[in-house]
Amino acid sequence: AKLDEAKKKRVEVASRNSIRVLSGALARVQNLYARVEARINKIEASGTVLADAKIKLAEAKVLWDAAKVKVDGLEADAKVALESETPIKSFETFRLHASEAKDGIKATHSEIVEAIASIKTAAPAASVTHEATTSVQVTQ
């Protein structure tokens, strides 16, 4: 059975909010990635080799790209669910993809944190002067 207009509107608002939250988390993780990448380049310019940190950062980029694809597809998932003859069942796809995106964002953040730890062990003197990193909490 199709949704009535009031329920449809609530589902639209809820899905839009989920997409907004996940997109914001992606942006924050991307910002963190850029800062760590800049830090790695700066430290490597001074002659320290940070191969492990670069590998972790490359892994984080792959995970971020996968999470971005999931977040970008959420709007289409929501639209399909709203127009479906079985919207409740169809909305499960949206929930699944949102959950996968959230997990991808968390995994990306973990890889970045590992890259930071690798920088600190490889270049302890250089890492003393850098700013504190931030933690990303994804809520839905």
N, C-alpha and C positions, 0 to 999 in steps of 0.2 A: 504494500500500500504506500502510495506517495505521501510525503509529508505535507501537513497543512502549512500555510504561510507563516504562522507564528513560530512553529518548530523549525521550519526552514531557515528563518531569520536567525534564531538562536544558534543553529548549527553553523551558519555562515560566519557569525561573529566569533564563535569558539574556534573555528578552523582558522580564521584570519588572525586571531590572537596567537594561536600556536605557531603559525607561520612567522609572525612578527617576532616572537620570542626566539625561535630557532635561527632566524636570519640575523638577529642581533648578536646571538652567541657566536655565529659564524664570523661576523665582522670583528668581534672582540678577539677571537682566536687568530684571525688573519692579522690583526694588528700586533698581537703578541709574536706571531711568527716573523713578521717583518722586523720587529725590534731585535729578536734573537739572531736573525740572519745578519742584520747590520752589525751586531756585536761580534759575531763570528768573523765577519769580513775584517772588522777593525783589529781584532786580536791576531788574525792570520797575517795581516799587513805588518804586524810587529815581529813576525817570524815564528810564531807558535803554530804547530800543526794541530788542527781540530777535526780530524777525519771522522771520529766517532760522532761528534756533535753534528757534523754535516750529514751523516747517514741518518741519524735520528730526525733531523729536520726534513730530509727528503721523504722519509716515511710519513712524517706529519703532513707534508704537502699532499701525498697520495690519499691519505685518509680524509683530509680536508676537502679535496676534490670530490671524493665519493659522497661525503656528507652534503656538499653543495648540490650535487645532482639530485639527491633525495629531497632536499628542501625545495629546490626549484620545481620538482614534480608534485609537491603537495597541493598546490593550487588546482591543478588539473584533477588530482584525486578527489578533492573536495567537490569540485564541480560535477564530476561523474557520480559521486555518491548522492548529491542533491537531486540530480535528474533521474536517478535510477528508480526502477519499480520496487526494489528492495533496498532502500537507503541505509537501513541499520546494518545490514550485511555488507553493503558496499563501503560504508564508512570504516569498516575494519581495515580495509586496505590503507586508508588515510592514516589510521592509528598505527599500523605496522610500519609504514614508511616514516612517520614522525618519530617513532621509537628508534628506528634504525638510524635516522639522522642524528638524534640525540646521542645515541651510543657512539656514532662516528665522531661527533664533536668532542665527546669526552675522551675518546681514544687519541684524537689529534692533540688535545691538550696534554695528555699523558706523555706523548712522544716529545712534545716541546719541553715539558718539564725534565724529561730524561736528557734532552740535548743540553739544557741549562746545567744539569748536574755534571754532564760530561765536560762542559766548558770549565766548570769550577775545579774539576780534578786535573784537567790538562793545563790550565793556566790559572793557578790559584792567586797569583799576584795581580793579574789583570782583572779578575772577577771581583776583587774587593771594592773597586771603585764604581761598579755598575749599580744602577737603580734596582730596587726590589721588583720582583716579578709579581704579576697578579694572578689570581686564581679565577677560573670561570665556572660559575654554577649555572647549569641549565635547568630551569624549572618549566614545568608544563602544566 
